[in-house]
Amino acid sequence: MEILRVENLSKIYGSDSTRVVALDNVSFKIEKGEFVAIVGASR
């Protein structure tokens, strides 16, 4: 059983010369009973 679905998620910080694309069209699903961790560089 699917408990979470994310489709085409994007996140952009800043603008013009300071623009940072953190997520670009990310899609995923999480099924019941799965363990998920989101990791990455922190600032």
KAGI-V562588 format. One record per residue. RES is the residue in one small letter. OMEGA is omega as a letter, one per 20 degrees, with the letter a starting at -180 (none if undefined). NEAR is the number of other ideal C-beta (glycine too) atoms within 8 Angstrom. Layout:
BEGIN
res: {RES;RES}
omega: {OMEGA;OMEGA}
near: {NEAR;NEAR}
END
This chain:
BEGIN
res: {m;e;i;l;r;v;e;n;l;s;k;i;y;g;s;d;s;t;r;v;v;a;l;d;n;v;s;f;k;i;e;k;g;e;f;v;a;i;v;g;a;s;r}
omega: {r;r;r;r;r;a;r;a;r;r;r;r;r;r;r;a;r;a;r;r;a;r;a;r;r;r;r;r;r;a;r;r;r;r;a;r;r;a;r;r;r;r;none}
near: {4;8;6;6;7;8;5;6;9;9;7;8;7;7;4;5;3;7;9;7;8;6;8;5;7;9;8;6;8;9;8;6;3;6;3;5;4;4;3;4;3;3;2}
END
